[in-house]
Amino acid sequence: MTDVRIGSLRWHLVDETGKRGVTVMSHIDQASELLTQIASEQRVVDRLCQTTEQLRLIQQAKRDLTNLTQEQIRDAFERRHALLGGGERG
């Protein structure tokens, strides 16, 4: 799709189905499109906050892991392996 702006109108040259056509985007259409983008802002911010919190928890887990002994880490791997259906090692 190609956008062409002439004055305050934006023209979209459409070629999505193999057919060519022209649609005109007026100020009303443009404002509606902008309001739709703005309405999604809080959802995007919330998602970003969740992702940031997940990253913080992962980084904290890595720091916590460095405080464990090799034996504790080995035991944790064995327990995790067993819980994931790998059975007991022996």
Secondary structure, 3 states (H helix, E strand, C coil): CEEEEECCEEEEEECCCCCCEEEEECHHHHHHHHHHHHHCHHHHHHHHHHHHHHHHHHHHHHHHHCCCCHHHHHHHHHHHHHHHHHCCCC
